[in-house]
Amino acid sequence: MGGFPNLRLTLEGAITLQRWLASKVAIISETDLIMADIKMPHERLYYLCPCGGVDHYAARVYVEGGVSAYLSSVLSCYESGKQWAISPVRVSDVIKKEEEKFLKLLDRAQELVPKVIKKRGYSSETLFFLKDTHGIDEELSEEIWAEHR
């Protein structure tokens, strides 16, 4: 390799990563994981299992990393023996997705709120219905209704 000693390490690292990924069922995003509501020992976090089983959970273990511990990038199903690689989440991506969801909600609310209030009447029950069924909070519903009256 002569003058490119780092090229060999990079190539070896890429091959190792490729083999590691090949042993996993898929790569899933941290945002797609649904935390299980169970109280278990603190050396693991439990999630609803992506394998489709409803009678068990998948887990991520804490890895000791010198001074602190961190969650592993592998989700394991102990029933099926399957593993998934977990891609980390960038905060800016989460914020962008939340912003996009909120803008869609605003668009939907502009049309839906007047229609529902005209049909059901303006009341606390109607505002609760909009919040509970469509995720449109009372303040937003009141603002939209005030604009459409």
N, C-alpha and C positions, 0 to 999 in steps of 0.2 A: 504494500500500500504506500510505501515511500513517504511522500510529503503530506498525506491525508490521514493521520491517525484517528481523527474524530469521525471520519466517514465510516470506518469499520464499527465503531461503537453505536453510531446512529443506525446503521443497517442492522446490527444485532438487536438493538432496542426495538426497532420496527418489527423484526421477525418475532421477537418475544411477545410483543404486544399483539401481533396478529394471531399467534398461537393461543394466547390467553383469551382473546375475544372469540376465537373459533370454538373454544370449549364452553361458551355461554350460549344460552337459548336465544337471547336478543339483547339489545341495548335499550334500556328504558330511561326516561328522564325522571329526575327526582320529583318533579311536579306531578307525575303520573302515579306516584305511590300514594296509597291511602292507608293512613296510620290505623292500626287495629286498636280497639278500645279494650285492652287487657293490661292487667298489672302483672308484670313478670320481673325477674331479676334485671338489674340495670346494666348488665354487660351486653344486652342486645336491645334493639328496637324491633317491634313486630309490625307487619303490614298485612293487608289483605293479599292473599297469594295470587300472583299473576298467572299461575298454572290453571286457574279455573276451579280449583277445589274450594268448597265452601266450609269444610269441616276442619280446616287447619290454616296456619299462617306461615308467612315467609319472614325471615329475620335478617337483620344486618348487625354485625358485631362491632363493638368498639375495639379499635386497635390502639395499643399503647404506642405512643410516638415520642419517647423521651419525656419531656415535662408534662405533656397533655395527651389525652386520648382523642381520637377522631373516628368517625364512622367509616367502615370499609366501603369500597366501591362495588361490592358484590352483595346481591340479595339472594338468599338461599332458601329453597323449599326443601325441608327435611323429609317430607312425605314422598315426593317424586324424585328427589335428588337433583333437580334442575337448578341452574344458577343463571342470574341475569346480571349483566354489567350495568352500572348506574352512571349515567352521564351527569356531571355536575350542572347546576343551574346558575346562570349569571343573573344577578339581581336586576340589571338593566332589562334583560329579556322578560323577567316576571313583571316588572313595572309596565313595560310596553304592552304585554298581553292584557294586564288589568285595565290599562287605559283604553285599549281597543274594545274590551268587553263593556266598559262603562259607556263609551260612545255609542255602541250598538244598543245598549239599554236606553240611552237618551233618545235615540231615533225611534225605537219601538214605543217608548213611553209617550212621545208626542202624539202618536196616533191612538194608542190604546187607552190612555187615561180619559180623554173626553168621551170616547165611545162607551167605556164601562160606566162612567159617572152618569151619562145621559140615560143609560139603560137601567142602572140600579139605584140612581139617586145619590146625592152627595151626603155621605154619613161616615161616621167613624168605622162602621162595619165595611163599607165600600173601600175606604182607605186601607183598612187591614187586609181586605181581600187582595187589593193591588200589591201590597207588600208581601203577603204570604204566598200568593200564587205566581206573581210575575216579578218579584224582587224590586219593585218600585217603592221607595220609601215615602212616608207620608208627606214630608216637606216638598219633595219633588212633585208628587201628585198635586198638592195644593198649588204650587207655582204654575204648573201646566194648566190646571183647571182655571186659575185666575186669568191666565192669558187667553183662554178660549171662551170665556163668558161674554 
